[in-house]
Amino acid sequence: MVHFLPDVDLPEGIRSLFEKSRASLTIADLDREDAPLIGLNQAFFDICGYSAEESLGKNCRFLQPETGGGPVCARIREFLYESDEPEERFAIPCVTGQEPARTDPRLRPEPRPERTAQRYDLGSAT
């Protein structure tokens, strides 16, 4: 099952990707205040244990433990805004179904915000 905020108008190709992907997918709207998650697929719910009601409309920081994401968050920011590497994986502490866990998202810094107007941020984890 795929869930999107009701006022979200995404292209059919993105909606189809969310329906077909076995990897956990999230999409955040960078034009909205605090960049909330506006779309989530079934693999996301299977991995994290949260419902659409608990997840949609929130910034993905809600997945971090109360102590925060730790030093990996600074490394991710550095990678996204300063690195020339095409791709990187990070082990991120998170809370899944209210239990501590780790995700292993693959990040690609394209397009970079300073190079183009980026509206959406697509996240994936396996």
N, C-alpha and C positions, 0 to 999 in steps of 0.2 A: 504494500500500500504506500502511496505517496501523498504527502501533505504539503500544501502551500497556503500561505496567508490568503484570505479570500480576495483581497484587493490587488493581488499580484498578477501582472499580465506578462508572462514569460513566453518566448517563442516555443512553438510546438516541439522543436528539436531538443530543447533543454528539458521539457517535460517528459519527452520520450526517453531521454537518457536516464532520468531519475527513475522511471518505471522499469527499465531493462537492466540497470546496473546491479551487479552483485556486491560491489564495493559500497561502503557507506558514503553517501553524498549529502553535503549540506550546501546551501547557497545563502549568502548574506547580502543585503542591500546596503552598499556604502553611502548611498544618498540619504538614507534615513538616519535619524539620531541614534547613536550608539551601534550602528551597523548590525541590526537584528537578523537572526536566521529567518528567512522567508520561505524556505523549502527544505524538506527532509525526505529521504527515502526509507524503505523498509529495513534495509541493512543498517542504517543509523539506529533505528529503534531496536533492532536485534542486538547490536553491539552495546548500546548504552543503557537500555532498559527503561528509558524515559518515554513518556507518551508525547503525542503532538501538542497537547494542551500544556505540558510542562516545558516544552522546548521552543515552539514557534514564537517568534516575536522577541526572543531574548538574544543577547550577545552570547557568543559561544564561550565566554568566560565562565558561564554558570557550570560548565563541565569541569572546571578546575577545582581542586580541593580548597578548603577554606584558607590554607596557607599559601595559595597561589600556585602558579605554574613553575616557579623556580627559575633557575638560570637559563633553562632552555628557551624561555620566552624572549630573553635578550638575544640569544643566538638566532632565533627565528626572525626577529626584527632586522638584525644585521644581514641575514641572508636575503630577506625580501627587498631591502632597500640599498644594500651595498655590494652584494656578491655578484660575480659574473658567472657563477656556476649555473648550469641549466636546470638542476634539480637537486633536491636534498630530502632526506628523511630524518625525522626527529621523534624520539620517544618522549611523549608528553604525559605528565601525571594528570589524571582526570578522575572524576567520580562517575561510575557507571552503575545505575540502579542503586545509588546511595552507597556503593562500596568502592574503595580505592582501586584503581586500575591504571593501565597505560595504553595510550593509543600510539599508532605508528603512522602518522600521516605523511604523504608524499606531497611536497610543496614545489610549485613551479612559479617563479616570480614574474610571470608574463600575463598581461602587460604591466609594467611597473607604473605606479601612479604618477611619477614625475615625467613619464614619457607619453602618457595618453590619459584621457579621461576614462577611468575605470569605474563602472557602477556596481558590478557584482563581484563577489569573492566566492569562488567555488572551492569547497574543501572535500577531501576524500580520505578514507582510512580503511585498512583491511585488517 
